[in-house]
Amino acid sequence: MDTVFIEGLEVEAVIGAYAWERAIRQRLRLDLEMAYDCRAAGASDALADALDYHAVATAATAWVEASRFELLEALAEQLAAKLLAEFPIRRLRLRVRKPGAVANAAAVGVAIERGAGA
């Protein structure tokens, strides 16, 4: 299966379990790897035959920015379910990073894989 990917999508959200985190928006970085058969798009050169990664990025950004989760795990699980339901994606690998959450670490986060064969 082919892969369409979006790497380093930056979004801001209310995320975290601590009271101070509930009062601010924090930056998250998303990496998405989406299993999609690209042969039709490769043959036709038509957007209608492709997985529209701009539409995926726009939907993911709007949804995450409207969310208010305590845990990255919950955000990742529910975002994956939304994208799999809304787009013709067979399998999704999603990585959610929270830069600056731990001192001396570039980022912390979760990575999940959902969909057919996951």
C-alpha positions as CSV (number, residue, x, y, z in Angstrom):
1,M,0.0,0.0,0.0
2,D,1.2,3.5,-0.8
3,T,1.6,6.2,1.8
4,V,0.6,9.9,1.7
5,F,2.2,11.8,4.6
6,I,2.0,15.1,6.4
7,E,5.1,15.8,8.6
8,G,5.4,18.4,11.3
9,L,1.9,19.9,11.1
10,E,1.9,22.6,13.8
11,V,-1.3,23.2,15.7
12,E,-2.2,24.9,19.0
13,A,-4.6,23.3,21.5
14,V,-5.6,23.3,25.1
15,I,-3.9,20.1,26.2
16,G,-2.7,18.9,29.6
17,A,-3.8,17.6,33.0
18,Y,-2.4,20.5,35.1
19,A,-4.5,23.6,35.9
20,W,-2.0,25.9,34.4
21,E,-2.2,23.9,31.1
22,R,-5.9,24.2,31.0
23,A,-5.6,28.0,30.9
24,I,-3.2,28.3,27.9
25,R,-2.8,26.9,24.4
26,Q,0.2,24.8,23.7
27,R,1.9,24.0,20.4
28,L,1.7,20.4,19.1
29,R,3.3,18.8,16.1
30,L,1.5,16.1,14.2
31,D,3.0,13.5,11.8
32,L,0.5,11.6,9.7
33,E,1.2,8.6,7.5
34,M,-1.9,7.5,5.6
35,A,-2.2,4.3,3.6
36,Y,-3.8,5.2,0.3
37,D,-3.6,3.6,-3.1
38,C,-2.0,6.3,-5.3
39,R,-2.2,4.4,-8.6
40,A,-5.3,6.2,-10.0
41,A,-3.9,9.6,-9.1
42,G,-0.6,8.7,-10.6
43,A,-2.3,7.6,-13.9
44,S,-4.8,10.5,-14.1
45,D,-2.9,13.4,-12.6
46,A,-6.3,14.5,-11.2
47,L,-6.9,15.7,-7.6
48,A,-10.2,13.9,-7.6
49,D,-8.2,10.6,-7.7
50,A,-5.8,11.6,-4.9
51,L,-6.0,11.8,-1.2
52,D,-6.3,15.5,-0.7
53,Y,-3.6,16.1,2.0
54,H,-4.5,19.8,2.2
55,A,-8.1,18.8,3.2
56,V,-6.7,16.3,5.7
57,A,-4.4,18.9,7.2
58,T,-7.2,21.5,7.4
59,A,-9.6,19.1,9.1
60,A,-7.0,17.9,11.5
61,T,-5.9,21.4,12.4
62,A,-9.5,22.7,13.0
63,W,-10.4,19.6,15.1
64,V,-7.3,19.7,17.3
65,E,-7.5,23.5,17.8
66,A,-11.1,23.1,19.0
67,S,-10.3,20.2,21.3
68,R,-9.7,20.3,25.1
69,F,-8.0,17.0,26.1
70,E,-5.9,16.2,29.2
71,L,-4.0,13.4,27.5
72,L,-2.2,13.2,24.2
73,E,-3.4,9.6,24.1
74,A,-7.0,10.7,24.0
75,L,-6.4,13.3,21.4
76,A,-4.5,10.9,19.2
77,E,-7.2,8.2,19.5
78,Q,-10.1,10.5,18.7
79,L,-8.3,12.3,15.9
80,A,-7.4,9.0,14.2
81,A,-11.0,7.9,14.4
82,K,-12.2,11.1,12.9
83,L,-9.8,11.1,10.0
84,L,-10.4,7.4,9.2
85,A,-14.1,8.0,9.1
86,E,-13.9,11.2,7.1
87,F,-11.3,10.3,4.5
88,P,-10.6,7.3,2.3
89,I,-7.6,6.2,4.4
90,R,-7.1,2.5,4.9
91,R,-4.5,2.8,7.8
92,L,-3.2,5.8,9.7
93,R,0.0,6.2,11.6
94,L,-0.3,9.2,13.8
95,R,2.4,10.8,15.9
96,V,1.6,13.7,18.3
97,R,4.5,15.6,19.8
98,K,4.4,18.1,22.6
99,P,7.6,20.2,22.4
100,G,8.9,21.7,25.6
101,A,6.8,19.4,27.9
102,V,9.8,17.9,29.5
103,A,13.0,19.9,30.3
104,N,16.0,18.9,28.2
105,A,13.8,17.0,25.7
106,A,13.0,18.2,22.2
107,A,9.5,16.7,22.6
108,V,7.4,14.0,24.2
109,G,4.4,12.4,22.7
110,V,2.5,9.3,21.5
111,A,2.5,7.4,18.3
112,I,-0.5,5.2,17.3
113,E,-1.5,3.1,14.3
114,R,-5.2,2.5,13.5
115,G,-7.2,1.1,10.6
116,A,-7.0,-1.9,8.4
117,G,-4.1,-4.2,9.3
118,A,-3.1,-2.1,12.4
